[in-house]
Amino acid sequence: MHRVDAIVLGAGAAGLFCAGLAGQRGLKVLLIDHAERVAEKIRISGGGRCNFTNREATPAQFLSANPHFCRSALARYTPADFIALVRRHGIAFHEKHKGQLFCDDSAEQIIALLLAECAAGGVERWQPCSVKAVRQSGGGGFEIDTDRGPVAAPQLVIATGGLPVPKIGATDFGLRLARQFGLRVVEPRPALVPLTFDASAWAPFAALSGLSLEVEISTGTGQKGPKGKGQPAGHFVEDLLITHRGLSGPAVLQISSYWQPGEPLRIDLLPQRDLPALLAAAKAGSRRHLGNVLADWLPQRLADTWLATLDLPKDKPLPELRDRDLARLAEALQRWQLTPTGTEGWKKAEVMAGGVDTRDLDSRHLGARSVPGLHFIGEVVDVTGWLGGYNFQWAWSSAAACAQALEISPISE
């Protein structure tokens, strides 16, 4: 039986980082992953440049059934800490938008950083390697049957990620392990994902596919039910992208993490503008056609589509339009309410919401309260960040918290 101090299952962002940090503390670490290529999700992230953290990350940008759970890990390993590591590895980066940091060159640089950290810690890596069974050993710790033979360790870290992008190997393995060991699981659902709509209802807008603009978008009420449960309200000012099936872009990806089936979205197509006042001023001061005036503030195609939908003439001078029709137009554009029929699912989701219930984990080190030595880190845990580097920061922070808690133990081959 091959014996080590700690086994880490999953060679993604959290697993690689945890293994490397633990190895550098002197632990003998074995990292196992079933995929042929390491860290495929990092490789495809951020358009191939990896949005590896966000300078402004705080617990406020994370969703969880227990929103306070992430505080401890995020406070002890911050964006500044990972940025310092990136600089030590000589990786050039830039801030793109709202604190989002990307590699100047390639996501491969972050993968190389993580592999170098593992090498510095003497981490042993079995990949590709399938896990056949995981069980607690009689004397404490864990035994794992793999297609490279059995291995045992007193500590086991589950960093197997979530369910998005199954084509690169995503599975529910970590959730199944959590249930096997008696931990609760918050029902997983796609997050940071495009939303879809009924085809007939969406028909007027389908032809606008590819059009984008900044909007204000919200969903939910933020109210809690009688037992303290409920979905927090989401509210963002971001770019919206119209697709042939529905809505996407940063605005919708962000709001999708808060959206619940059956709930409407509320969209203001002209955020921070007083459209009734603008229309009234235009009506009083000119004889321009409605379609031309509206195109001052909205893309022409979108303006024309809305006027057709509301049965308002685009080629009629503003003074000839009734005030109530202009008020109806302003209401439609700034209080657009529509209810998605669903999402594009796991194949298009960037992350998983839900996961291992944080009530069953210790926030200091991500260890299972009822199973000594068992830890869950990264996306498999019920902590989900906003779009923009927050989920990578959770990977680094949760991995660091776990790695600092792992212990060196007497081992033998």
N, C-alpha and C positions, 0 to 999 in steps of 0.2 A: 504493500500500500504506500503510495507516494503521499508524504505528509508535508504540509506547509503551515505558516502562521495564519494566513487568510486566503480565501478564494474569492475572486471577484468574477461574477457572471455578467458579461456584457462589455464589449470593447468599444463603446461609444464615448461621448464627451465625459459623462460622469464616471464611468467605469475606468477609463484610461487615466483620468486625473487622480482618482482615489488610489488606484494601484500604484501610480508613480509616487505620490506623496507618502503612502504607507511604506513602500519599499525604501524610500530615502530616510525614513525613520528607523530603518534596520530590520523591518519585518521581511520574512520570506513570503512573497506574494505570487500566486498563480492567477493569471487572467485568462478566462475562457470565453470564446465567442463562436457561434455556429456559422457565421458568415465568412466567406472567403476573403473579403476586403475589410479592412479596419475602418471604423468611423464613417460609413457611407453617408449618414445623415449630415455630418459636418461637411463632407465633400460637396454636397448639392445645395447647401444652405447659402442664403444671401446672394443668389445668382452666381454661386461659385466663388464668392469672396468672403463668406462667413461673417455674419454680424455677430461677433464673438462676445460682446457685452453691451451694456448701456450705462453711460456715466451716471445717469440719474436714477438708477435702480434703487427702489425702496420697497418695503412690504406692501405699499399701496398699489403697486402694479401687479399684484399676484392674486389669483382667485383660489379659494379652497373652502371646503366646508368648515374648516377652522382657519380663518384668515390670519390669525396671530402665529401660527405654527412656524412660518418661514422666518420670523424675525431673528431668532437666535443664530441660525446658520448665515443669513445674509449680513448680520452685524459683524460676525467673526471673520468672514472672508468676503471682502467687498470688491466692487468693480475696480477700484484703485489697485487692489492687490493683484488681480489678474492682468491689468494693464501693465503693471511693473514687470510681471513675468513675460509678457509679450515683448516688452522693450528689451529685457535681458536676452531674449532669443533673437534680437535684431530684426524683428518683423515690423515693417512700415505699415501704418494704418491711417485712416482718416475718419472724421465724423461726418456722416452723411445727413442726418436729420434727427433733431430732438434727442441728442445724446447717443445715437446709434453708431457704433464703431465697427468699421469693416477693414479687412486686409486690403492694402493697396494692390497686392498681386493676386494671391490665390488662397482659397480655403485649405489647400494642401499644406500651407505653412503652419496652420493651427494643428493639423494632424501630426506634422513633423515635430512640433513643439511637444505634444503629448507623448509621442513615442520616445523622444529624447528624455523626457522626465521619467518615463518608465525604465529606459535604459540606465539612467543615473541611479535608479533604485533597484537595479538588478531584477526587475520583474520578469518572471517566466510567462510566456504567452503560448497558449494552445489555440490555434486558429488555422483553418476551420476545425471545430471540434463540437460534436453534438453531445448534449447532456441527456442521459437516458433516465436517470432517477436521482432524487435528492432525498436524504433522510437524516434524522438525528442519530448519532452513534450512541452506543450504550454508555460510554464513559463521558458523554458530553461532547459538544461539537457536532460536526456534520461529515457525512460520507456522500460522495457523488460518484455515480457510475457514468463514465463517458466512453466514447468510441476510441479513446486513447488509453483506456484503463481506469481503474478506480483511484480516487484521491480523497484525502481527508484533511480537515482543518477545524480548529476550535471556533473560527469566525468565518461567516459567509456574508458577502455583500451582493445584493441583487441590484444590478444596474442595467436591466434588460430593456429599458425604454418603454414606449407606449405602442399604440396600434396604428398610427399614421404611416402611410406609404408602405403598404405590405410588399410591393414589388422589390424593395431593398431589404426585405427580411424581417420586417416588424411582425411580432407575434404577441399573444397574451400570456407568454410563459411566466413573466414576473407576477402577474395577477393570479395565475393558477398556483404558483408557489405560495403566495400570501395566503390564499384560501386553504391550501394544504396544511399550513402551520397555524391555522385558526384565526388569522387576522381578517378583519372586515375590509371590504372594498367598496368605495364610492363608485356607483355605476359609471363606467367610462363613456365618453361621447366625443365626437370630433370637435376640435376648437381651432381658431384661426383658420377658418374654412369658408369658401364661398357659399352663399345662400341661393336657393332656387325657388321658383314661383310657378304657379299654375300656367301652363302654356298659353291658354286662351287669354287669360288676364294679362299676361306679359307681352302678348303679340304686338301692341303698339310700340313697345320699347325695344323689342328684339332687333330691329333694324339699326338701332343706335350702338350696336356692339362695338366696343373699342373706345367709346367716348368716355372721358374722365373729367372730373371737376371736384373742387373741394366742397365738402358739405359738413353739416352738423348732424350727427346721427345718435339716436338713443333708443333704449328699450328697457322694459322692466320698470318697477316702481320704487325698488329699494326697500319696500315694506316687508317686515317679517310676519310669519304666521303665528298662531297661538302657541306653538311649541318652539318658537325661535327659528324656525326654518323658513327659507325663502331665497329668492334670487336677487342679488344686489342689482341696482340700476346701473346700466352702462351708458356712458356719454362720451363721445369723441368728436373732434373736429379734424377730419382727415380727408384724403382723396378717395372718391368713389369711382369705381370702374363698372360700366354697364357691359354685360355679356349677353350672348344670345339666349341664355337660359335664366339669367337673373342678375345678381349684383355681386361684385367682388371689389378688389382694391383694398388698401389699408383700412378704410373706414368700416367696411363690412367684415373683413377678417377680425378686426378688433371687437366689433359688436357681437360677432358670432359666439364668442366665449361666454357672453352674458345672455344671449337669446335662448328662450325656452319654446318648444313647440306650441303653436297656438297663439303666441304673443305677437303683437304688431311691432314693426319698426316705425320710428318717427324720424323723418328726414326733412331738414331745412336746406333747400338747394341754393339759398343765398344767405349764408350765415353772416351774422353781424351787420345785416342791412335791414332797413325799414322799408320793405317793398311797397306797402300801401302809400307811404309818404312819397316815395320816388315816382310811383305811377301818377299820383295826384299832381305832383310838380310838373311832370312831363305833359300831362293833359292840359294843365293851365298855361304852359309856356310854348307849346308847339302844335303843329298839325301832323307830326310824324306818324307813320303807320305803327300799329301795335307790335307787329312782328319785328320791325326794325328797332324799336325802343327796347323790347325785351332782349334782343340779341346784343345790346350793350352790356348786359349782365350775365347772360347765359350763352353757351354755344348755340349757334343758329339752328342746327338740326334739333337740338333738345327743345329750344323755344318753339319751333314750328310743331313739333310732336305734341307738346303740352297744349298748344292752342287748338290743335285738331282734336285732341282728346276731350277738351272742355267745350268744343264747338264754338270757339271764338274766332273771328276773322282776323287773319294776320295782316291783311292789306287795307284795313279800315283806319282812318285817322283817329287818334286818341280822343279828341273832343266829341266824336260822334258815338263813343261807347258809353254805356250806362255805368255809373259809379258802382252799382251792385255787381256788375260783371267784372270790373277791375278788382273789387274786393274778393270775389270768388276766385279769381286768378291768383291773387296774392296768397290767399288761404291755401290753395292747392299746392303752390310752389314752396311755401315755407312751413307747411304742416302736412306734408305728404305722409300718409299713413298706409302701410301695406304689410301684409302678413305672409312671411315665407311659408312654403309647403315643406321645406326640408333643407338639407345641406348637400354639398357635393360628396360628402362621406369621407371615409378614411383615406381613399386614394388621393384626395386633394387637401386633406387637413395637414397643417404644419405641426400641430401638437395634439396631445390627448388631454382633455379635462377629466377630472375624476382620477381614480387610482387607489392605491393602498391608503386606507383610512388613517389620517394622522392621529386620531385618538388612540391608535394602537402603537404609535411610535413615540420615542423620546426626542423632543425637538433639539436637544443638545448634541446628539450623535446619530440620529435617525435609526436607532436600534429598536427592535420589537420589544415591547414591554413584557410580553409573556414568553418570549423565546430568547434566552441569553445567547449573544453572539450573532444573531441574525439582524442584518441591516438592509434597508431599502433606500436608494438614493436616486436623484434625477427625476426623469419624466414618469417613472412608474408610480411615484408618490402623488397624492392628491394635492399638488401645488402646480398651478398653471400661470405662466406669465403673459403679459401683453406681447404683442408684436414689437420687435425692435431690439432684440438681443437679451431680453429679460430671461428667457428660458435657458439660454446658455449660462447666464449668471447663476441661475438656480442649480444647474449642473455642477458648476465649479464650487459654489458655496456648500451645497449638500455633500459633495464629495470630500471637501476639505474637513467639514465637521466630522464626518465618519472616519476619515483617515487618521485624524488626531486622536480618536478614541480607541482605535485598534491596538491590540497589545501583542508584544513578542512573547512567545510561549516556548517551553521545551518541546522540540520536535525531533523526529528521527525518520530516516528513510525506511 
